[in-house]
Amino acid sequence: MILKNSIATRDSGITAWLQAGVPLKNIAFGLPFYGYAWNLTDPNQHGIFAPASGMAVPLDGSAGYNLIKAYLAENGAPPVFNSTLVMDYSYTGKTWIGYDDRQSITTKVLYAKRKGLLGYFAWNFGIHVNWTLSDALHAHGEHRDTTFPTRR
């Protein structure tokens, strides 16, 4: 159970499943290959959980990793790695973007292996253009599914 004002982490979620009696070998870890962009209420407050007034891009606020990296480069937005939540974020002006990069993906894959989970899965390959994040999966995983996309 997640209490009000607590930080929900992937580890706390897995711990809750284990406490509920779910075996480790029945738990798979999800890895998003996209992020979400938000409009900050105050550009001077740009950390995790900073107040936001809505999505920064149309529709649902999501963007693929390649678009996020291009945006960061074009706008000089500093990447920030949060080791507690094992995620990355960046900000510029009133735009805040949360996402995973190679470091956070690698950390999460190693966590799943160390815990003895069933495994991990990634989505959305349809917006994953340059294979940067899937290369991080291949560097640390054993892929038994031969349908897993590989770069040739």
Phi and psi in degrees as a GROMACS rama.xvg file:
@    title "Ramachandran Plot"
@    xaxis  label "Phi"
@    yaxis  label "Psi"
@TYPE xy
-92.9715  124.873  ILE-2
-86.7527  153.668  LEU-3
-58.1514  140.396  LYS-4
72.1863  9.00489  ASN-5
-97.7307  160.568  SER-6
-96.7012  120.765  ILE-7
-85.0474  121.509  ALA-8
-114.982  167.084  THR-9
-61.4616  -38.6596  ARG-10
-64.6681  -41.6885  ASP-11
-65.9545  -33.6993  SER-12
-66.3876  -44.8674  GLY-13
-65.8196  -40.6539  ILE-14
-59.5057  -41.5624  THR-15
-62.8958  -41.7577  ALA-16
-62.4445  -43.1953  TRP-17
-63.6599  -42.8876  LEU-18
-63.9083  -26.2075  GLN-19
-82.3767  -2.62297  ALA-20
99.0369  5.61997  GLY-21
-78.1911  126.102  VAL-22
-67.8735  147.497  PRO-23
-52.0813  -40.0154  LEU-24
-71.3332  -0.189367  LYS-25
-107.722  4.51304  ASN-26
-111.652  125.175  ILE-27
-113.014  146.553  ALA-28
-101.62  126.196  PHE-29
-90.4214  136.779  GLY-30
-124.616  108.546  LEU-31
-78.6859  137.214  PRO-32
-101.683  34.5101  PHE-33
-149.907  174.493  TYR-34
-141.55  179.367  GLY-35
-123.929  139.984  TYR-36
-112.038  135.723  ALA-37
-127.418  153.045  TRP-38
-90.2067  115.636  ASN-39
-69.3758  140.221  LEU-40
-68.8737  -40.3257  THR-41
-133.157  113.636  ASP-42
-61.2067  -16.1736  PRO-43
-80.9081  -13.6542  ASN-44
-108.946  98.6822  GLN-45
-130.22  17.7018  HIS-46
-82.4628  -176.501  GLY-47
-63.5716  138.21  ILE-48
72.067  16.7675  PHE-49
-63.6832  145.152  ALA-50
-62.2081  137.141  PRO-51
-132.537  155.715  ALA-52
-107.241  3.51309  SER-53
147.01  -174.982  GLY-54
-69.9253  145.668  MET-55
-90.3745  -16.479  ALA-56
-126.824  160.24  VAL-57
-58.5323  164.757  PRO-58
64.4728  -113.213  LEU-59
-100.056  1.26654  ASP-60
86.255  -0.144694  GLY-61
-87.9526  151.644  SER-62
-148.349  143.776  ALA-63
-68.1561  157.699  GLY-64
-56.7412  -40.6682  TYR-65
-63.3007  -38.632  ASN-66
-68.9706  -37.4723  LEU-67
-63.2066  -48.0206  ILE-68
-60.6959  -40.0334  LYS-69
-64.7965  -43.1947  ALA-70
-61.5861  -44.6989  TYR-71
-61.4801  -42.9444  LEU-72
-66.324  -44.8139  ALA-73
-66.0894  -29.8123  GLU-74
-107.773  3.32532  ASN-75
60.4697  32.0821  GLY-76
-78.9432  128.882  ALA-77
-76.34  129.104  PRO-78
-77.778  141.615  PRO-79
-128.443  126.897  VAL-80
-100.121  128.614  PHE-81
-105.999  109.48  ASN-82
-74.3512  -20.7581  SER-83
-71.6043  -48.0241  THR-84
-91.8766  -7.20646  LEU-85
50.3863  65.3802  VAL-86
-154.704  165.125  MET-87
-115.295  153.958  ASP-88
-148.966  163.356  TYR-89
-149.121  160.333  SER-90
-150.1  149.753  TYR-91
-156.352  126.422  THR-92
58.7939  -126.426  GLY-93
-96.2912  6.43431  LYS-94
-99.5615  128.802  THR-95
-123.308  132.448  TRP-96
-128.277  126.257  ILE-97
-104.177  137.294  GLY-98
-163.477  174.429  TYR-99
-111.633  142.389  ASP-100
-119.735  -168.66  ASP-101
-56.8742  -43.0017  ARG-102
-63.2362  -47.0991  GLN-103
-70.4627  -38.1996  SER-104
-62.0885  -47.1611  ILE-105
-60.2624  -45.2042  THR-106
-60.2379  -41.2827  THR-107
-70.008  -38.8579  LYS-108
-64.126  -44.9617  VAL-109
-64.2867  -36.6544  LEU-110
-60.9768  -49.8998  TYR-111
-58.4794  -41.3659  ALA-112
-69.1191  -43.3349  LYS-113
-63.5954  -38.5161  ARG-114
-74.3639  -18.4988  LYS-115
80.2016  29.4346  GLY-116
-68.5782  163.989  LEU-117
-53.0335  -40.9845  LEU-118
161.617  -151.523  GLY-119
-149.117  160.242  TYR-120
-141.997  154.423  PHE-121
-123.919  149.122  ALA-122
-148.374  149.375  TRP-123
-114.808  108.692  ASN-124
-67.5277  -21.6348  PHE-125
-62.8799  -24.6384  GLY-126
-110.347  9.51395  ILE-127
-96.167  100.066  HIS-128
-89.0145  -49.7947  VAL-129
-100.083  6.82654  ASN-130
66.2657  12.8965  TRP-131
-57.4451  -47.8223  THR-132
-75.1495  -37.9257  LEU-133
-67.8641  -28.7498  SER-134
-61.8775  -36.4093  ASP-135
-65.3043  -36.3622  ALA-136
-64.4942  -46.3484  LEU-137
-63.7587  -31.76  HIS-138
-66.6385  -23.4646  ALA-139
-127.89  3.2481  HIS-140
-120.855  159.992  GLY-141
-104.923  116.111  GLU-142
-101.562  105.18  HIS-143
-85.6591  -18.3919  ARG-144
-86.7209  112.948  ASP-145
-74.7536  -5.93588  THR-146
-87.4135  -3.74553  THR-147
-62.4265  127.192  PHE-148
-62.9055  136.782  PRO-149
-128.002  153.341  THR-150
-87.1168  136.696  ARG-151
